[in-house]
Amino acid sequence: MRLNDVEIALVEATWTLRRLPDPERAVLYRSNTYWPEYGYDYPGAGDPNGLYKNEPSKFSRPTATEIDDMQPALDLLHRLPDLDDRRLVFWAAWHQCGEPGGRVPWARVRRALKVDLSRWTLKRRYVEALDRIVTNISTLEKTHV
């Protein structure tokens, strides 16, 4: 397995995780749809968030295959012994929004981790952590073959 494959698997897994239904949000949405809508000149006029009541979801729901593939990819994080590296890899994959190989918004990752490191340090640690996962997988495959 290559470094790029690990990154793609993790980004796709976190994207699937982001798109899973949120039961709390669904309950709040249902409770808001029972109120009568009146006094609006156009859809979204009286809504402070600018959201329409009948607007389709921003994210499509994940398929059963995507959900099944999510867990083994997230289990790759357990190949990292350091908890800080696990968090870094997770948040970097999470903030890529399903686009592997894209630009990682390191400012968002820094806020999620609540650290004061430069983006270059975060990127270096991210690549090193992905490399450790690949090395761990390759040594595991060699011992089982």
C-alpha positions as CSV (number, residue, x, y, z in Angstrom):
1,M,0.0,0.0,0.0
2,R,1.3,3.4,-0.9
3,L,1.1,6.7,1.0
4,N,-1.3,8.1,-1.5
5,D,-3.6,5.1,-1.1
6,V,-3.7,5.5,2.7
7,E,-4.5,9.2,2.3
8,I,-7.3,8.5,-0.2
9,A,-8.8,5.8,2.1
10,L,-8.7,8.1,5.1
11,V,-10.2,11.1,3.3
12,E,-13.0,9.0,1.9
13,A,-13.7,7.5,5.3
14,T,-13.9,10.8,7.0
15,W,-16.1,12.2,4.2
16,T,-18.5,9.2,4.7
17,L,-18.4,9.8,8.4
18,R,-19.4,13.5,7.8
19,R,-22.3,12.5,5.7
20,L,-23.9,10.1,8.1
21,P,-27.3,11.2,9.3
22,D,-27.3,13.2,12.5
23,P,-30.4,12.1,14.6
24,E,-30.4,15.3,16.7
25,R,-30.4,17.5,13.7
26,A,-33.2,15.5,12.1
27,V,-35.4,15.9,15.2
28,L,-34.8,19.6,15.3
29,Y,-35.6,19.9,11.6
30,R,-38.8,17.9,12.0
31,S,-39.9,20.1,14.9
32,N,-39.3,23.2,12.8
33,T,-41.3,22.0,9.8
34,Y,-44.6,21.8,11.7
35,W,-44.7,25.5,12.3
36,P,-46.8,27.4,9.7
37,E,-44.9,29.5,7.3
38,Y,-46.4,32.9,6.8
39,G,-45.3,36.5,6.4
40,Y,-42.5,35.7,4.1
41,D,-42.3,37.5,0.8
42,Y,-40.0,34.9,-0.7
43,P,-38.4,31.7,0.5
44,G,-35.8,32.3,3.1
45,A,-36.8,35.9,3.8
46,G,-37.7,35.5,7.4
47,D,-35.1,32.8,8.1
48,P,-32.1,34.4,9.9
49,N,-29.7,31.7,8.6
50,G,-30.9,32.1,5.0
51,L,-31.9,28.4,4.8
52,Y,-35.0,27.2,3.0
53,K,-37.3,24.8,4.7
54,N,-37.5,22.4,1.7
55,E,-33.9,22.8,0.7
56,P,-32.3,19.4,-0.1
57,S,-29.5,18.3,2.1
58,K,-26.0,19.7,1.2
59,F,-24.5,16.2,1.5
60,S,-25.8,13.1,-0.1
61,R,-26.2,10.1,2.1
62,P,-23.4,7.5,2.0
63,T,-24.1,4.2,0.4
64,A,-23.9,0.9,2.3
65,T,-20.6,0.1,0.5
66,E,-19.1,3.4,1.6
67,I,-20.1,2.8,5.2
68,D,-18.6,-0.7,5.1
69,D,-15.3,0.7,3.7
70,M,-15.2,3.4,6.3
71,Q,-14.3,1.4,9.4
72,P,-11.2,-0.4,8.0
73,A,-9.9,2.9,6.8
74,L,-10.4,4.5,10.1
75,D,-8.8,1.5,11.8
76,L,-5.6,2.5,10.0
77,L,-5.3,5.4,12.5
78,H,-4.6,2.8,15.2
79,R,-1.4,1.9,13.5
80,L,0.0,5.2,14.9
81,P,1.3,4.8,18.4
82,D,1.2,8.6,19.2
83,L,-2.3,10.0,19.9
84,D,-1.3,13.4,18.7
85,D,-0.4,11.9,15.3
86,R,-3.7,10.1,15.1
87,R,-5.6,13.4,15.8
88,L,-3.5,15.2,13.2
89,V,-4.1,12.7,10.5
90,F,-7.8,12.5,11.3
91,W,-8.4,16.2,11.2
92,A,-6.3,16.7,8.1
93,A,-8.4,14.0,6.3
94,W,-11.6,15.5,7.8
95,H,-10.9,19.0,6.5
96,Q,-10.2,17.8,2.9
97,C,-14.0,17.4,2.5
98,G,-13.8,14.3,0.4
99,E,-11.1,15.5,-2.0
100,P,-8.0,13.5,-1.5
101,G,-4.7,15.0,-2.7
102,G,-6.2,18.4,-2.5
103,R,-5.1,21.3,-0.5
104,V,-5.3,20.7,3.3
105,P,-6.6,23.8,5.1
106,W,-3.9,23.8,7.8
107,A,-5.5,26.8,9.7
108,R,-8.6,24.7,10.3
109,V,-6.6,21.7,11.3
110,R,-4.6,23.9,13.7
111,R,-7.9,25.2,15.3
112,A,-9.3,21.6,15.6
113,L,-6.1,20.4,17.3
114,K,-5.8,23.6,19.4
115,V,-2.1,23.8,18.8
116,D,0.1,26.7,17.8
117,L,2.3,25.0,15.2
118,S,3.2,26.3,11.7
119,R,1.5,24.8,8.7
120,W,4.9,23.5,7.5
121,T,5.3,21.7,10.8
122,L,1.8,20.3,10.6
123,K,2.3,19.2,7.0
124,R,5.7,17.5,7.8
125,R,4.2,15.7,10.8
126,Y,1.2,14.6,8.6
127,V,3.4,13.2,5.9
128,E,5.6,11.4,8.5
129,A,2.5,9.9,10.2
130,L,1.1,8.7,6.8
131,D,4.5,7.2,6.1
132,R,4.5,5.4,9.4
133,I,1.1,3.9,8.6
134,V,2.4,2.6,5.3
135,T,5.6,1.2,6.8
136,N,3.5,-0.5,9.5
137,I,1.2,-2.1,7.0
138,S,4.1,-3.3,4.8
139,T,5.9,-4.9,7.7
140,L,2.7,-6.6,8.7
141,E,2.1,-7.9,5.2
142,K,5.7,-9.3,5.1
143,T,5.2,-11.2,8.4
144,H,1.9,-12.7,7.3
145,V,3.1,-13.8,3.8
